[in-house]
Amino acid sequence: MRRLSASQARRVAITAQGLAAPRPSVKPDLGHLLRTVRRVGVLQIDSVNVLERAHHLTLFSRLGPYDQGLLWRALEEHRLFEYWARMASFAPVEDFPFFRHRMDRFAEGNWNRVQELDDRAPGYIESVYRQVAERGPLTASELEEPGERSGPWWGWADGKIALEYLLAAGRVLVAYRRNFTRYYDIVERVIPSPYRDGEAPSPEAAQRALLLKAATALGVGTARDLMGYYSIKGAEGRRALAALLEGGSLVEVQVEGWAEPAYMPTGIPVPRSIESRSLVNPFDPYMWNRDRIERLHGFEYRIEIYVPQPKRVYGYFVLPFLLGDHLVARVDLKADRQGGRLRVPGAFLEAGADSVHVAGELAIELHELAGWLELDEISVGDRGELAPALRKAV
């Protein structure tokens, strides 16, 4: 069995995610963006905007300052599509066939909210589909009878429930977004025919393809790591893993300090060294699996957005700072758009890291981030042992 040291595993994982690759030396274009999304496989969408939305931050970590309009162009030109690939996510359009079995499964499922709507208003869901087919793309509020919300957040109106069901079932998809609002259209007008009309892979073949994509995006991971990347269920995932091992696409490895066996794509190289410098947001694919991050880096991370302020340890929106093959610090960040400042309420150094070196490298990254967000100043607060050195470096 192949063996990896802890540092080798980190280098493999960071490289697989595109965080070790040099950022483009020219202004990133649509090709750079698409290659980045293909590399990570799935780009999680999140609405938290205290700094910048997560999908944009994930791209910035790999591309540096880029035109955010490129992402919406890729969606509108049907180079990407939006689906529940993990959470709400963007994925390359060529991966659409691998999710057809999930869409079929959802369409055949007995979902309480949908069943209640269908019992209360028979034919309503089909009428919503016909409206989209005839008039789309449409937002939920543009339906003839959108209904009324029953509360905040997930208190969706009937029209929204119907559209989200149709999306999950693959009958409608998101044609584009405006001001973060979804515009729904029928799948025939969103997914190009080469990816839509061919014979869909069997569920087993699709699971194998997704699991191999997860292994490629992660570089190295346990069975649970790999299955979690695309939310593949245990029994299905174990069968897919066994098939990939038998077929030689994956190999089993032992990682130093890991209690469970790990797996990696056959022939994947192990870099001797890497030079990375990135702020990594909580919804970045690299950070999804907190247990894996702790195994790789000895770095405990908890998102504190939903923690009451008096109980927060580090802050509201805290980004780990990746330097080389270590997570060396974490910073609480906020974009003060009205004041034109990138605020750093807290900056915290990890044990064993050199504060002066880390502060200097972090300052470079913060200046790039501030420039990208069109913020003129960086204001460093007092919280955290890294704050004095970072204030001086900035």
GUKE-230623 format. One record per residue (C-alpha): residue in one letter; x, y, z. Coordinates in nm, 4 decimals. Layout:
BEGIN
r | c1 | c2 | c3
a | X | Y | Z
...
! end
This chain:
BEGIN
r | c1 | c2 | c3
m | 0.0000 | 0.0000 | 0.0000
r | 0.1269 | 0.3482 | -0.0859
r | 0.2043 | 0.5713 | 0.2114
l | 0.1900 | 0.9505 | 0.2360
s | 0.3387 | 1.1692 | 0.5066
a | 0.1172 | 1.4384 | 0.6541
s | 0.2984 | 1.7087 | 0.4559
q | 0.2690 | 1.5100 | 0.1321
a | -0.1043 | 1.4708 | 0.1853
r | -0.1395 | 1.8459 | 0.2396
r | 0.0523 | 1.9253 | -0.0781
v | -0.1547 | 1.6811 | -0.2804
a | -0.4808 | 1.8230 | -0.1412
i | -0.3881 | 2.1879 | -0.1945
t | -0.2633 | 2.1241 | -0.5472
a | -0.5734 | 1.9258 | -0.6421
q | -0.7905 | 2.2215 | -0.5449
g | -0.5971 | 2.4642 | -0.7610
l | -0.4746 | 2.6604 | -0.4609
a | -0.1073 | 2.5929 | -0.5372
a | -0.1232 | 2.6967 | -0.9023
p | 0.0088 | 3.0434 | -0.9924
r | -0.2698 | 3.2909 | -1.0486
p | -0.3091 | 3.4149 | -1.4053
s | -0.0446 | 3.6694 | -1.5037
v | -0.3022 | 3.8414 | -1.7258
k | -0.6541 | 3.9569 | -1.6483
p | -0.8570 | 3.6367 | -1.5987
d | -1.1012 | 3.5618 | -1.8782
l | -1.3902 | 3.3215 | -1.9202
g | -1.1540 | 3.0363 | -2.0023
h | -0.9682 | 3.0812 | -1.6724
l | -1.2972 | 3.0787 | -1.4822
l | -1.4308 | 2.7680 | -1.6544
r | -1.1067 | 2.5767 | -1.6013
t | -1.1203 | 2.6691 | -1.2319
v | -1.4782 | 2.5467 | -1.1912
r | -1.3960 | 2.2260 | -1.3760
r | -1.1005 | 2.1723 | -1.1456
v | -1.3000 | 2.2035 | -0.8234
g | -1.6009 | 2.0364 | -0.9853
v | -1.8646 | 2.2258 | -0.7928
l | -1.8864 | 2.5883 | -0.6816
q | -2.1085 | 2.6375 | -0.3770
i | -2.3434 | 2.9359 | -0.3841
d | -2.4051 | 3.1297 | -0.0656
s | -2.5879 | 3.4544 | 0.0063
v | -2.3722 | 3.5802 | 0.2967
n | -2.2385 | 3.9129 | 0.1719
v | -2.0611 | 4.0694 | 0.4689
l | -1.7361 | 4.0483 | 0.2687
e | -1.8366 | 3.9074 | -0.0702
r | -2.0505 | 3.6113 | -0.1652
a | -1.8757 | 3.2770 | -0.1287
h | -1.8883 | 3.1697 | -0.4930
h | -1.6970 | 3.4830 | -0.5889
l | -1.4470 | 3.4422 | -0.3037
t | -1.3745 | 3.0831 | -0.4030
l | -1.2860 | 3.1996 | -0.7528
f | -1.0797 | 3.4924 | -0.6205
s | -0.8714 | 3.2520 | -0.4093
r | -0.7589 | 3.0802 | -0.7290
l | -0.7745 | 3.3553 | -0.9913
g | -0.6995 | 3.6706 | -0.7964
p | -0.8879 | 3.9870 | -0.9011
y | -1.1309 | 3.8881 | -1.1750
d | -1.4444 | 4.0330 | -1.3307
q | -1.7382 | 3.8897 | -1.1371
g | -1.9539 | 3.9306 | -1.4452
l | -1.7683 | 3.6348 | -1.5966
l | -1.9503 | 3.3985 | -1.3618
w | -2.2929 | 3.5272 | -1.4647
r | -2.1862 | 3.5180 | -1.8293
a | -2.0848 | 3.1523 | -1.7928
l | -2.4284 | 3.0747 | -1.6458
e | -2.6155 | 3.2757 | -1.9085
e | -2.4172 | 3.1177 | -2.1936
h | -2.4952 | 2.7733 | -2.0472
r | -2.1308 | 2.6869 | -1.9813
l | -2.2310 | 2.6256 | -1.6180
f | -2.5601 | 2.5136 | -1.4703
e | -2.7059 | 2.5523 | -1.1246
y | -2.8229 | 2.2529 | -0.9257
w | -2.8088 | 2.0839 | -0.5871
a | -2.4800 | 1.9174 | -0.6800
r | -2.3935 | 1.9361 | -0.3138
m | -2.5582 | 2.2407 | -0.1666
a | -2.6937 | 2.4949 | -0.4174
s | -2.4015 | 2.5056 | -0.6588
f | -2.2720 | 2.5827 | -1.0037
a | -2.1219 | 2.2938 | -1.1987
p | -1.9809 | 2.2538 | -1.5511
v | -2.2609 | 2.1936 | -1.8018
e | -2.0899 | 1.8779 | -1.9282
d | -2.1552 | 1.7222 | -1.5855
f | -2.5329 | 1.7582 | -1.6228
p | -2.5850 | 1.3920 | -1.7249
f | -2.4313 | 1.2726 | -1.3972
f | -2.7183 | 1.4320 | -1.2035
r | -3.0055 | 1.3022 | -1.4142
h | -3.0565 | 1.0043 | -1.1821
r | -3.0895 | 1.2424 | -0.8845
m | -3.3458 | 1.4484 | -1.0713
d | -3.5448 | 1.1372 | -1.1598
r | -3.5287 | 1.0176 | -0.8015
f | -3.6531 | 1.3528 | -0.6748
a | -3.9387 | 1.3584 | -0.9266
e | -4.0513 | 1.0164 | -0.8078
g | -4.0149 | 1.0933 | -0.4377
n | -4.2900 | 1.1678 | -0.1900
w | -4.1962 | 1.5119 | -0.0627
n | -4.4223 | 1.6495 | 0.2106
r | -4.4208 | 2.0138 | 0.1079
v | -4.4873 | 1.9300 | -0.2568
q | -4.7511 | 1.6704 | -0.1710
e | -4.9319 | 1.9182 | 0.0529
l | -4.9350 | 2.1764 | -0.2260
d | -5.0571 | 1.9212 | -0.4793
d | -5.3362 | 1.8061 | -0.2454
r | -5.4425 | 2.1637 | -0.1728
a | -5.4147 | 2.2909 | -0.5303
p | -5.4299 | 2.0032 | -0.7793
g | -5.2707 | 2.0955 | -1.1109
y | -5.0969 | 2.4034 | -0.9742
i | -4.7428 | 2.2702 | -1.0219
e | -4.8139 | 2.1782 | -1.3837
s | -4.9660 | 2.5225 | -1.4433
v | -4.6437 | 2.6788 | -1.3152
y | -4.4438 | 2.4610 | -1.5546
r | -4.6657 | 2.5678 | -1.8469
q | -4.6163 | 2.9345 | -1.7598
v | -4.2396 | 2.8939 | -1.7607
a | -4.2541 | 2.7025 | -2.0894
e | -4.4688 | 2.9718 | -2.2498
r | -4.3249 | 3.2878 | -2.0938
g | -3.9873 | 3.1996 | -1.9405
p | -3.7403 | 3.2823 | -1.8090
l | -3.9453 | 3.3858 | -1.5040
t | -3.8889 | 3.4664 | -1.1399
a | -4.1228 | 3.3229 | -0.8789
s | -4.2867 | 3.6637 | -0.8335
e | -4.3667 | 3.6854 | -1.2054
l | -4.5995 | 3.3840 | -1.1980
e | -4.9685 | 3.4512 | -1.2484
e | -5.0547 | 3.3268 | -0.8989
p | -4.7275 | 3.3211 | -0.7032
g | -4.8946 | 3.2895 | -0.3635
e | -4.7733 | 3.4489 | -0.0428
r | -4.4769 | 3.3706 | 0.1774
s | -4.5545 | 3.1963 | 0.5042
g | -4.2488 | 3.3328 | 0.6849
p | -3.8843 | 3.4336 | 0.6384
w | -3.6118 | 3.2255 | 0.4753
w | -3.7711 | 2.8891 | 0.3907
g | -4.1310 | 3.0122 | 0.4284
w | -4.1707 | 2.9891 | 0.0529
a | -4.4827 | 3.0935 | -0.1353
d | -4.6586 | 2.8289 | -0.3431
g | -4.4989 | 2.9481 | -0.6671
k | -4.1521 | 2.9195 | -0.5196
i | -4.2245 | 2.5700 | -0.3864
a | -4.3445 | 2.4622 | -0.7299
l | -4.0434 | 2.6097 | -0.9098
e | -3.7942 | 2.4594 | -0.6672
y | -3.9588 | 2.1204 | -0.7017
l | -3.9453 | 2.1463 | -1.0809
l | -3.5785 | 2.2489 | -1.0562
a | -3.4886 | 1.9579 | -0.8291
a | -3.6722 | 1.7245 | -1.0684
g | -3.4750 | 1.8648 | -1.3628
r | -3.7744 | 2.0001 | -1.5538
v | -3.6732 | 2.3638 | -1.5096
l | -3.3333 | 2.5108 | -1.4290
v | -3.1866 | 2.8526 | -1.3628
a | -3.1378 | 3.0404 | -1.6896
y | -2.9571 | 3.3284 | -1.5213
r | -2.9579 | 3.5436 | -1.2095
r | -3.0150 | 3.9166 | -1.1662
n | -2.9284 | 4.0721 | -0.8295
f | -2.8982 | 3.7167 | -0.7007
t | -3.2603 | 3.6374 | -0.8008
r | -3.3182 | 3.3160 | -0.9926
y | -3.4821 | 3.3287 | -1.3356
y | -3.6227 | 2.9857 | -1.4168
d | -3.6632 | 2.8349 | -1.7619
i | -3.7401 | 2.4907 | -1.8994
v | -3.4449 | 2.2565 | -1.9165
e | -3.4603 | 2.2402 | -2.2987
r | -3.3640 | 2.6068 | -2.3165
v | -3.0929 | 2.5895 | -2.0488
i | -2.8923 | 2.2724 | -2.1157
p | -2.7465 | 2.2337 | -2.4667
s | -2.8772 | 1.9275 | -2.6475
p | -2.5484 | 1.7282 | -2.6474
y | -2.5667 | 1.7097 | -2.2668
r | -2.9448 | 1.6853 | -2.2424
d | -3.0654 | 1.4529 | -2.5163
g | -2.8155 | 1.1691 | -2.5020
e | -2.8833 | 0.8567 | -2.3002
a | -2.8237 | 0.9341 | -1.9337
p | -2.5659 | 0.7218 | -1.7514
s | -2.7047 | 0.4570 | -1.5216
p | -2.7201 | 0.5605 | -1.1552
e | -2.4238 | 0.3313 | -1.0862
a | -2.2140 | 0.4807 | -1.3671
a | -2.3061 | 0.8337 | -1.2556
q | -2.2050 | 0.7611 | -0.8968
r | -1.8700 | 0.6250 | -1.0138
a | -1.8104 | 0.9322 | -1.2287
l | -1.8963 | 1.1706 | -0.9450
l | -1.6860 | 0.9806 | -0.6934
l | -1.3860 | 0.9893 | -0.9287
k | -1.4399 | 1.3631 | -0.9860
a | -1.4475 | 1.4082 | -0.6073
a | -1.1218 | 1.2154 | -0.5679
t | -0.9604 | 1.4259 | -0.8400
a | -1.0788 | 1.7500 | -0.6780
l | -0.9682 | 1.6427 | -0.3298
g | -0.6427 | 1.4740 | -0.4279
v | -0.6614 | 1.2382 | -0.1326
g | -0.9415 | 1.1529 | 0.1068
t | -1.1158 | 0.8845 | 0.3057
a | -1.4288 | 0.7150 | 0.1739
r | -1.6411 | 0.9586 | 0.3702
d | -1.4416 | 1.2543 | 0.2372
l | -1.4967 | 1.1433 | -0.1212
m | -1.8656 | 1.0634 | -0.0797
g | -1.9347 | 1.3899 | 0.0990
y | -1.8034 | 1.6022 | -0.1868
y | -2.1127 | 1.5359 | -0.4018
s | -2.3379 | 1.4138 | -0.1197
i | -2.3255 | 1.0525 | -0.2338
k | -2.5032 | 0.8167 | 0.0043
g | -2.3118 | 0.5526 | 0.1954
a | -2.4203 | 0.2285 | 0.0296
e | -2.4076 | 0.3763 | -0.3211
g | -2.0739 | 0.5386 | -0.2455
r | -1.9180 | 0.2188 | -0.1134
r | -2.0224 | 0.0273 | -0.4246
a | -1.8838 | 0.3019 | -0.6496
l | -1.5600 | 0.3117 | -0.4504
a | -1.5150 | -0.0655 | -0.4794
a | -1.5721 | -0.0486 | -0.8542
l | -1.3195 | 0.2332 | -0.8994
l | -1.0603 | 0.0439 | -0.6962
e | -1.1207 | -0.2752 | -0.8914
g | -1.0983 | -0.0866 | -1.2193
g | -0.7716 | 0.0800 | -1.1195
s | -0.8982 | 0.4411 | -1.1280
l | -0.8293 | 0.4815 | -0.7544
v | -0.5643 | 0.3391 | -0.5252
e | -0.5713 | 0.2944 | -0.1510
v | -0.3120 | 0.4867 | 0.0511
q | -0.2211 | 0.5253 | 0.4153
v | -0.1810 | 0.8836 | 0.5340
e | 0.0322 | 0.9573 | 0.8380
g | -0.1911 | 1.0235 | 1.1381
w | -0.5168 | 0.9175 | 0.9696
a | -0.7068 | 0.6366 | 1.1380
e | -0.8992 | 0.5377 | 0.8234
p | -0.7592 | 0.4321 | 0.4865
a | -0.7534 | 0.6982 | 0.2179
y | -0.7867 | 0.6930 | -0.1587
m | -0.6393 | 0.8935 | -0.4427
p | -0.6516 | 0.8843 | -0.8233
t | -0.4033 | 0.6467 | -0.9787
g | -0.0860 | 0.8188 | -1.0937
i | -0.1489 | 1.1505 | -0.9200
p | 0.1881 | 1.3186 | -0.8525
v | 0.3027 | 1.4316 | -0.5083
p | 0.4585 | 1.7806 | -0.5321
r | 0.7907 | 1.8227 | -0.3541
s | 0.6941 | 2.1742 | -0.2503
i | 0.4233 | 2.4278 | -0.3205
e | 0.3921 | 2.8045 | -0.3023
s | 0.0411 | 2.9065 | -0.2129
r | -0.1024 | 3.2212 | -0.0612
s | -0.4800 | 3.2396 | -0.0361
l | -0.7579 | 3.3426 | 0.1927
v | -1.0034 | 3.0524 | 0.1919
n | -1.3679 | 3.1241 | 0.2714
p | -1.5828 | 2.8905 | 0.4867
f | -1.7831 | 2.7722 | 0.1821
d | -1.4773 | 2.6981 | -0.0320
p | -1.4574 | 2.3305 | -0.1382
y | -1.1268 | 2.3071 | 0.0424
m | -1.2986 | 2.3972 | 0.3719
w | -1.6230 | 2.1998 | 0.3403
n | -1.5108 | 1.9019 | 0.5442
r | -1.3965 | 2.0404 | 0.8801
d | -1.2876 | 1.6963 | 1.0001
r | -1.0628 | 1.6550 | 0.6956
i | -0.9141 | 2.0024 | 0.7470
e | -0.8295 | 1.9076 | 1.1039
r | -0.6669 | 1.5842 | 0.9826
l | -0.4689 | 1.7673 | 0.7156
h | -0.3682 | 2.0754 | 0.9118
g | -0.4452 | 2.0238 | 1.2794
f | -0.6700 | 2.3280 | 1.2270
e | -1.0000 | 2.3420 | 1.4130
y | -1.2536 | 2.5597 | 1.2352
r | -1.6087 | 2.6522 | 1.3204
i | -1.8141 | 2.9040 | 1.1288
e | -1.9550 | 3.1506 | 1.3809
i | -2.2127 | 3.3347 | 1.1717
y | -2.4933 | 3.1696 | 1.3681
v | -2.3181 | 3.1938 | 1.7047
p | -2.4425 | 3.4805 | 1.9290
q | -2.1843 | 3.7585 | 1.9262
p | -2.0821 | 3.7272 | 2.2930
k | -1.9957 | 3.3598 | 2.2358
r | -1.7895 | 3.4062 | 1.9193
v | -1.4236 | 3.3176 | 1.9563
y | -1.2872 | 3.4673 | 1.6345
g | -1.5663 | 3.6635 | 1.4646
y | -1.8618 | 3.6662 | 1.2283
f | -1.7014 | 3.5832 | 0.8919
v | -1.3572 | 3.4349 | 0.9465
l | -1.1306 | 3.3177 | 0.6633
p | -0.8341 | 3.0851 | 0.7182
f | -0.5108 | 3.2011 | 0.5544
l | -0.3217 | 2.9391 | 0.3546
l | 0.0517 | 2.9943 | 0.3121
g | 0.2651 | 2.7231 | 0.1577
d | 0.1147 | 2.3975 | 0.2803
h | -0.0070 | 2.5317 | 0.6150
l | -0.3074 | 2.7217 | 0.7432
v | -0.1117 | 2.9822 | 0.9374
a | -0.3747 | 3.2338 | 1.0481
r | -0.7408 | 3.3269 | 1.0439
v | -0.8893 | 3.6720 | 0.9912
d | -1.2308 | 3.8199 | 1.0542
l | -1.3176 | 4.0328 | 0.7503
k | -1.5885 | 4.2782 | 0.6554
a | -1.6342 | 4.4995 | 0.3499
d | -1.7420 | 4.8460 | 0.4617
r | -1.8677 | 4.9517 | 0.1223
q | -2.0119 | 5.2820 | 0.2373
g | -1.6868 | 5.3800 | 0.4056
g | -1.4670 | 5.2344 | 0.1321
r | -1.2726 | 5.0162 | 0.3764
l | -1.1810 | 4.6538 | 0.4154
r | -1.2196 | 4.6013 | 0.7881
v | -1.0188 | 4.3377 | 0.9757
p | -1.1753 | 4.3278 | 1.3237
g | -0.9528 | 4.0361 | 1.4269
a | -0.6375 | 3.8595 | 1.3061
f | -0.5237 | 3.5403 | 1.4788
l | -0.1954 | 3.3541 | 1.4359
e | -0.1749 | 2.9757 | 1.4450
a | 0.0752 | 2.8103 | 1.6779
g | 0.4262 | 2.7864 | 1.5389
a | 0.3778 | 3.0471 | 1.2638
d | 0.6064 | 3.3515 | 1.2388
s | 0.3987 | 3.6662 | 1.2921
v | 0.6167 | 3.9025 | 1.0870
h | 0.6351 | 3.6709 | 0.7849
v | 0.2669 | 3.5802 | 0.7997
a | 0.1636 | 3.9438 | 0.8423
g | 0.3666 | 4.0483 | 0.5403
e | 0.2187 | 3.7808 | 0.3155
l | -0.1326 | 3.8377 | 0.4489
a | -0.1006 | 4.2114 | 0.3864
i | -0.0288 | 4.1418 | 0.0183
e | -0.3385 | 3.9253 | -0.0046
l | -0.5557 | 4.1820 | 0.1736
h | -0.4426 | 4.4588 | -0.0608
e | -0.5368 | 4.2432 | -0.3607
l | -0.8723 | 4.1649 | -0.2028
a | -0.9438 | 4.5280 | -0.1195
g | -0.8552 | 4.6395 | -0.4708
w | -1.0810 | 4.3745 | -0.6216
l | -1.3682 | 4.4896 | -0.3998
e | -1.2944 | 4.8553 | -0.4875
l | -1.2172 | 4.9445 | -0.1268
d | -0.9575 | 5.2168 | -0.0769
e | -0.8365 | 5.1411 | 0.2765
i | -0.7623 | 4.8500 | 0.5055
s | -0.8455 | 4.8975 | 0.8707
v | -0.7027 | 4.6434 | 1.1178
g | -0.8656 | 4.6154 | 1.4591
d | -0.7172 | 4.5118 | 1.7913
r | -0.8404 | 4.1552 | 1.8328
g | -0.5925 | 3.8715 | 1.7922
e | -0.2204 | 3.8288 | 1.8473
l | -0.1487 | 3.8847 | 1.4756
a | -0.3219 | 4.2245 | 1.4686
p | -0.0204 | 4.4442 | 1.5676
a | 0.2137 | 4.2908 | 1.3077
l | -0.0593 | 4.2961 | 1.0422
r | -0.1414 | 4.6613 | 1.1122
k | 0.2225 | 4.7489 | 1.0618
a | 0.2515 | 4.5404 | 0.7438
v | -0.0636 | 4.6883 | 0.5942
! end
